[in-house]
Amino acid sequence: MIVVNLDVMMARRKMSLNELSEKVNITLANLSILKTGKAKAIRFTTLDAICEALNCQPGDILEYSEDKQE
């Protein structure tokens, strides 16, 4: 399972959901879905924009875990 650590990186960069939404040009609703780990997919262009805005690597946001969460 893929774990999304977007909230961790946002906290490290002291960036709000609103600020990231504006920088990445993605709706708050879609960003919230991604942040809570409920997203089924992410476009590379979106991941690229998030990494640029947060000055991080994709691996800082996405993590693989063998644990099954239900």
N, CA, C and O atoms as a printed pandas DataFrame, in Angstrom:
     atom_number atom_name residue_name chain_id  residue_number  x_coord  y_coord  z_coord
0              1         N          MET        A               1    0.842   -1.176    0.000
1              2        CA          MET        A               1    0.000    0.000    0.000
2              3         C          MET        A               1    0.889    1.242    0.000
3              4         O          MET        A               1    1.954    1.254    0.617
4              5         N          ILE        A               2    0.451    2.260   -0.683
5              6        CA          ILE        A               2    1.188    3.526   -0.750
6              7         C          ILE        A               2    0.623    4.487    0.301
7              8         O          ILE        A               2   -0.583    4.724    0.363
8              9         N          VAL        A               3    1.510    5.025    1.112
9             10        CA          VAL        A               3    1.140    5.981    2.156
10            11         C          VAL        A               3    1.534    7.379    1.662
11            12         O          VAL        A               3    2.641    7.582    1.163
12            13         N          VAL        A               4    0.628    8.323    1.806
13            14        CA          VAL        A               4    0.882    9.702    1.385
14            15         C          VAL        A               4    1.250   10.525    2.626
15            16         O          VAL        A               4    0.453   10.657    3.554
16            17         N          ASN        A               5    2.457   11.070    2.625
17            18        CA          ASN        A               5    2.959   11.868    3.745
18            19         C          ASN        A               5    2.947   13.360    3.424
19            20         O          ASN        A               5    3.826   14.102    3.861
20            21         N          LEU        A               6    1.958   13.789    2.667
21            22        CA          LEU        A               6    1.877   15.192    2.265
22            23         C          LEU        A               6    1.747   16.112    3.471
23            24         O          LEU        A               6    2.360   17.179    3.506
24            25         N          ASP        A               7    0.956   15.710    4.454
25            26        CA          ASP        A               7    0.771   16.549    5.642
26            27         C          ASP        A               7    2.074   16.741    6.406
27            28         O          ASP        A               7    2.312   17.807    6.973
28            29         N          VAL        A               8    2.923   15.708    6.421
29            30        CA          VAL        A               8    4.218   15.797    7.101
30            31         C          VAL        A               8    5.105   16.829    6.409
31            32         O          VAL        A               8    5.711   17.676    7.065
32            33         N          MET        A               9    5.176   16.751    5.067
33            34        CA          MET        A               9    6.018   17.692    4.328
34            35         C          MET        A               9    5.474   19.119    4.426
35            36         O          MET        A               9    6.245   20.076    4.506
36            37         N          MET        A              10    4.167   19.255    4.420
37            38        CA          MET        A              10    3.572   20.591    4.564
38            39         C          MET        A              10    3.919   21.177    5.928
39            40         O          MET        A              10    4.225   22.365    6.037
40            41         N          ALA        A              11    3.872   20.357    6.955
41            42        CA          ALA        A              11    4.214   20.823    8.301
42            43         C          ALA        A              11    5.693   21.215    8.376
43            44         O          ALA        A              11    6.035   22.231    8.980
44            45         N          ARG        A              12    6.567   20.413    7.764
45            46        CA          ARG        A              12    8.001   20.722    7.767
46            47         C          ARG        A              12    8.292   22.036    7.060
47            48         O          ARG        A              12    9.199   22.771    7.450
48            49         N          ARG        A              13    7.525   22.328    6.023
49            50        CA          ARG        A              13    7.729   23.562    5.255
50            51         C          ARG        A              13    6.851   24.705    5.758
51            52         O          ARG        A              13    6.876   25.810    5.216
52            53         N          LYS        A              14    6.074   24.419    6.807
53            54        CA          LYS        A              14    5.165   25.422    7.384
54            55         C          LYS        A              14    4.263   26.036    6.309
55            56         O          LYS        A              14    4.109   27.254    6.220
56            57         N          MET        A              15    3.671   25.152    5.497
57            58        CA          MET        A              15    2.807   25.595    4.410
58            59         C          MET        A              15    1.391   25.082    4.644
59            60         O          MET        A              15    1.186   23.909    4.958
60            61         N          SER        A              16    0.435   25.960    4.488
61            62        CA          SER        A              16   -0.967   25.588    4.681
62            63         C          SER        A              16   -1.508   24.923    3.420
63            64         O          SER        A              16   -0.911   25.004    2.346
64            65         N          LEU        A              17   -2.644   24.269    3.579
65            66        CA          LEU        A              17   -3.316   23.633    2.456
66            67         C          LEU        A              17   -3.717   24.691    1.422
67            68         O          LEU        A              17   -3.599   24.464    0.218
68            69         N          ASN        A              18   -4.189   25.840    1.896
69            70        CA          ASN        A              18   -4.571   26.932    0.990
70            71         C          ASN        A              18   -3.382   27.429    0.180
71            72         O          ASN        A              18   -3.487   27.636   -1.029
72            73         N          GLU        A              19   -2.253   27.619    0.853
73            74        CA          GLU        A              19   -1.056   28.124    0.173
74            75         C          GLU        A              19   -0.554   27.127   -0.865
75            76         O          GLU        A              19   -0.204   27.511   -1.980
76            77         N          LEU        A              20   -0.518   25.850   -0.499
77            78        CA          LEU        A              20   -0.069   24.825   -1.444
78            79         C          LEU        A              20   -1.030   24.726   -2.619
79            80         O          LEU        A              20   -0.607   24.563   -3.764
80            81         N          SER        A              21   -2.315   24.823   -2.336
81            82        CA          SER        A              21   -3.335   24.778   -3.388
82            83         C          SER        A              21   -3.105   25.874   -4.417
83            84         O          SER        A              21   -3.218   25.634   -5.619
84            85         N          GLU        A              22   -2.786   27.064   -3.957
85            86        CA          GLU        A              22   -2.529   28.190   -4.865
86            87         C          GLU        A              22   -1.251   27.984   -5.665
87            88         O          GLU        A              22   -1.219   28.254   -6.865
88            89         N          LYS        A              23   -0.200   27.509   -5.009
89            90        CA          LYS        A              23    1.088   27.318   -5.683
90            91         C          LYS        A              23    1.025   26.214   -6.736
91            92         O          LYS        A              23    1.659   26.311   -7.786
92            93         N          VAL        A              24    0.259   25.169   -6.448
93            94        CA          VAL        A              24    0.202   23.999   -7.329
94            95         C          VAL        A              24   -0.934   24.123   -8.342
95            96         O          VAL        A              24   -0.982   23.384   -9.325
96            97         N          ASN        A              25   -1.841   25.058   -8.097
97            98        CA          ASN        A              25   -3.007   25.254   -8.952
98            99         C          ASN        A              25   -3.888   23.995   -8.993
99           100         O          ASN        A              25   -4.239   23.494  -10.062
100          101         N          ILE        A              26   -4.226   23.511   -7.820
101          102        CA          ILE        A              26   -5.107   22.362   -7.663
102          103         C          ILE        A              26   -6.173   22.752   -6.640
103          104         O          ILE        A              26   -5.891   23.502   -5.706
104          105         N          THR        A              27   -7.384   22.250   -6.810
105          106        CA          THR        A              27   -8.460   22.638   -5.894
106          107         C          THR        A              27   -8.182   22.130   -4.481
107          108         O          THR        A              27   -7.497   21.126   -4.286
108          109         N          LEU        A              28   -8.725   22.839   -3.513
109          110        CA          LEU        A              28   -8.591   22.416   -2.118
110          111         C          LEU        A              28   -9.172   21.024   -1.914
111          112         O          LEU        A              28   -8.610   20.213   -1.177
112          113         N          ALA        A              29  -10.300   20.746   -2.570
113          114        CA          ALA        A              29  -10.944   19.435   -2.421
114          115         C          ALA        A              29  -10.023   18.314   -2.900
115          116         O          ALA        A              29   -9.862   17.308   -2.210
116          117         N          ASN        A              30   -9.418   18.483   -4.079
117          118        CA          ASN        A              30   -8.523   17.447   -4.607
118          119         C          ASN        A              30   -7.259   17.315   -3.782
119          120         O          ASN        A              30   -6.766   16.206   -3.573
120          121         N          LEU        A              31   -6.732   18.425   -3.315
121          122        CA          LEU        A              31   -5.539   18.388   -2.477
122          123         C          LEU        A              31   -5.846   17.714   -1.142
123          124         O          LEU        A              31   -5.015   16.975   -0.614
124          125         N          SER        A              32   -7.011   17.961   -0.606
125          126        CA          SER        A              32   -7.432   17.341    0.644
126          127         C          SER        A              32   -7.566   15.825    0.483
127          128         O          SER        A              32   -7.171   15.067    1.368
128          129         N          ILE        A              33   -8.119   15.391   -0.639
129          130        CA          ILE        A              33   -8.242   13.949   -0.917
130          131         C          ILE        A              33   -6.861   13.310   -0.968
131          132         O          ILE        A              33   -6.657   12.212   -0.449
132          133         N          LEU        A              34   -5.934   13.989   -1.584
133          134        CA          LEU        A              34   -4.563   13.485   -1.660
134          135         C          LEU        A              34   -3.917   13.467   -0.278
135          136         O          LEU        A              34   -3.266   12.490    0.094
136          137         N          LYS        A              35   -4.094   14.532    0.474
137          138        CA          LYS        A              35   -3.493   14.660    1.802
138          139         C          LYS        A              35   -3.989   13.590    2.762
139          140         O          LYS        A              35   -3.223   13.086    3.583
140          141         N          THR        A              36   -5.270   13.241    2.662
141          142        CA          THR        A              36   -5.831   12.240    3.576
142          143         C          THR        A              36   -5.561   10.807    3.131
143          144         O          THR        A              36   -5.924    9.857    3.824
144          145         N          GLY        A              37   -4.923   10.654    1.972
145          146        CA          GLY        A              37   -4.592    9.312    1.495
146          147         C          GLY        A              37   -5.743    8.599    0.814
147          148         O          GLY        A              37   -5.682    7.387    0.604
148          149         N          LYS        A              38   -6.786    9.327    0.468
149          150        CA          LYS        A              38   -7.958    8.714   -0.162
150          151         C          LYS        A              38   -7.872    8.704   -1.687
151          152         O          LYS        A              38   -8.732    8.129   -2.354
152          153         N          ALA        A              39   -6.842    9.334   -2.236
153          154        CA          ALA        A              39   -6.683    9.389   -3.697
154          155         C          ALA        A              39   -6.302    8.019   -4.236
155          156         O          ALA        A              39   -5.547    7.280   -3.604
156          157         N          LYS        A              40   -6.825    7.690   -5.396
157          158        CA          LYS        A              40   -6.516    6.419   -6.063
158          159         C          LYS        A              40   -5.323    6.563   -7.001
159          160         O          LYS        A              40   -4.668    5.576   -7.335
160          161         N          ALA        A              41   -5.041    7.792   -7.423
161          162        CA          ALA        A              41   -3.948    8.044   -8.368
162          163         C          ALA        A              41   -3.501    9.496   -8.244
163          164         O          ALA        A              41   -4.195   10.336   -7.670
164          165         N          ILE        A              42   -2.319    9.766   -8.801
165          166        CA          ILE        A              42   -1.817   11.136   -8.870
166          167         C          ILE        A              42   -1.079   11.293  -10.187
167          168         O          ILE        A              42   -0.295   10.425  -10.571
168          169         N          ARG        A              43   -1.322   12.379  -10.868
169          170        CA          ARG        A              43   -0.612   12.656  -12.120
170          171         C          ARG        A              43    0.816   13.068  -11.797
171          172         O          ARG        A              43    1.079   13.716  -10.785
172          173         N          PHE        A              44    1.731   12.680  -12.675
173          174        CA          PHE        A              44    3.129   13.072  -12.481
174          175         C          PHE        A              44    3.273   14.591  -12.515
175          176         O          PHE        A              44    4.114   15.144  -11.806
176          177         N          THR        A              45    2.472   15.265  -13.321
177          178        CA          THR        A              45    2.560   16.726  -13.377
178          179         C          THR        A              45    2.150   17.340  -12.038
179          180         O          THR        A              45    2.723   18.343  -11.612
180          181         N          THR        A              46    1.166   16.746  -11.381
181          182        CA          THR        A              46    0.732   17.215  -10.061
182          183         C          THR        A              46    1.813   16.930   -9.027
183          184         O          THR        A              46    2.133   17.792   -8.208
184          185         N          LEU        A              47    2.373   15.732   -9.060
185          186        CA          LEU        A              47    3.440   15.362   -8.133
186          187         C          LEU        A              47    4.643   16.276   -8.332
187          188         O          LEU        A              47    5.263   16.716   -7.364
188          189         N          ASP        A              48    4.966   16.557   -9.575
189          190        CA          ASP        A              48    6.072   17.453   -9.898
190          191         C          ASP        A              48    5.842   18.844   -9.307
191          192         O          ASP        A              48    6.747   19.430   -8.713
192          193         N          ALA        A              49    4.637   19.362   -9.473
193          194        CA          ALA        A              49    4.309   20.698   -8.956
194          195         C          ALA        A              49    4.352   20.732   -7.434
195          196         O          ALA        A              49    4.823   21.707   -6.848
196          197         N          ILE        A              50    3.866   19.679   -6.794
197          198        CA          ILE        A              50    3.894   19.606   -5.330
198          199         C          ILE        A              50    5.336   19.559   -4.837
199          200         O          ILE        A              50    5.695   20.255   -3.887
200          201         N          CYS        A              51    6.162   18.735   -5.486
201          202        CA          CYS        A              51    7.570   18.639   -5.091
202          203         C          CYS        A              51    8.294   19.968   -5.272
203          204         O          CYS        A              51    9.132   20.345   -4.453
204          205         N          GLU        A              52    7.965   20.670   -6.349
205          206        CA          GLU        A              52    8.581   21.977   -6.581
206          207         C          GLU        A              52    8.151   22.973   -5.507
207          208         O          GLU        A              52    8.980   23.713   -4.978
208          209         N          ALA        A              53    6.866   22.993   -5.184
209          210        CA          ALA        A              53    6.339   23.937   -4.189
210          211         C          ALA        A              53    6.889   23.652   -2.793
211          212         O          ALA        A              53    7.142   24.575   -2.020
212          213         N          LEU        A              54    7.073   22.363   -2.475
213          214        CA          LEU        A              54    7.549   21.987   -1.140
214          215         C          LEU        A              54    9.065   21.763   -1.094
215          216         O          LEU        A              54    9.627   21.452   -0.044
216          217         N          ASN        A              55    9.716   21.929   -2.255
217          218        CA          ASN        A              55   11.160   21.717   -2.340
218          219         C          ASN        A              55   11.547   20.359   -1.749
219          220         O          ASN        A              55   12.345   20.272   -0.816
220          221         N          CYS        A              56   10.954   19.295   -2.323
221          222        CA          CYS        A              56   11.214   17.945   -1.813
222          223         C          CYS        A              56   11.242   16.947   -2.967
223          224         O          CYS        A              56   11.042   17.316   -4.124
224          225         N          GLN        A              57   11.488   15.703   -2.647
225          226        CA          GLN        A              57   11.512   14.614   -3.609
226          227         C          GLN        A              57   10.206   13.824   -3.515
227          228         O          GLN        A              57    9.555   13.851   -2.470
228          229         N          PRO        A              58    9.805   13.116   -4.589
229          230        CA          PRO        A              58    8.590   12.296   -4.534
230          231         C          PRO        A              58    8.599   11.308   -3.368
231          232         O          PRO        A              58    7.559   11.046   -2.764
232          233         N          GLY        A              59    9.769   10.763   -3.056
233          234        CA          GLY        A              59    9.886    9.819   -1.946
234          235         C          GLY        A              59    9.641   10.445   -0.584
235          236         O          GLY        A              59    9.400    9.733    0.391
236          237         N          ASP        A              60    9.702   11.768   -0.506
237          238        CA          ASP        A              60    9.381   12.456    0.742
238          239         C          ASP        A              60    7.871   12.485    0.967
239          240         O          ASP        A              60    7.406   12.623    2.099
240          241         N          ILE        A              61    7.117   12.354   -0.111
241          242        CA          ILE        A              61    5.659   12.427   -0.043
242          243         C          ILE        A              61    5.013   11.045   -0.099
243          244         O          ILE        A              61    4.053   10.772    0.621
244          245         N          LEU        A              62    5.545   10.175   -0.959
245          246        CA          LEU        A              62    4.978    8.842   -1.147
246          247         C          LEU        A              62    5.875    7.782   -0.529
247          248         O          LEU        A              62    7.096    7.821   -0.680
248          249         N          GLU        A              63    5.264    6.843    0.162
249          250        CA          GLU        A              63    6.008    5.790    0.853
250          251         C          GLU        A              63    5.277    4.462    0.670
251          252         O          GLU        A              63    4.049    4.410    0.742
252          253         N          TYR        A              64    6.027    3.399    0.435
253          254        CA          TYR        A              64    5.437    2.069    0.307
254          255         C          TYR        A              64    5.439    1.393    1.661
255          256         O          TYR        A              64    6.443    1.419    2.372
256          257         N          SER        A              65    4.308    0.782    2.022
257          258        CA          SER        A              65    4.192    0.029    3.263
258          259         C          SER        A              65    3.533   -1.306    2.958
259          260         O          SER        A              65    2.553   -1.365    2.215
260          261         N          GLU        A              66    4.066   -2.374    3.529
261          262        CA          GLU        A              66    3.493   -3.706    3.293
262          263         C          GLU        A              66    2.213   -3.918    4.096
263          264         O          GLU        A              66    1.444   -4.832    3.801
264          265         N          ASP        A              67    1.979   -3.088    5.100
265          266        CA          ASP        A              67    0.788   -3.237    5.931
266          267         C          ASP        A              67   -0.459   -2.972    5.120
267          268         O          ASP        A              67   -0.536   -1.988    4.384
268          269         N          LYS        A              68   -1.427   -3.845    5.254
269          270        CA          LYS        A              68   -2.730   -3.648    4.607
270          271         C          LYS        A              68   -3.608   -2.887    5.556
271          272         O          LYS        A              68   -3.776   -3.292    6.707
272          273         N          GLN        A              69   -4.173   -1.791    5.101
273          274        CA          GLN        A              69   -5.043   -0.989    5.933
274          275         C          GLN        A              69   -6.463   -1.105    5.411
275          276         O          GLN        A              69   -6.704   -0.941    4.215
276          277         N          GLU        A              70   -7.384   -1.382    6.282
277          278        CA          GLU        A              70   -8.773   -1.555    5.859
278          279         C          GLU        A              70   -9.680   -0.576    6.528
279          280         O          GLU        A              70  -10.886   -0.585    6.282
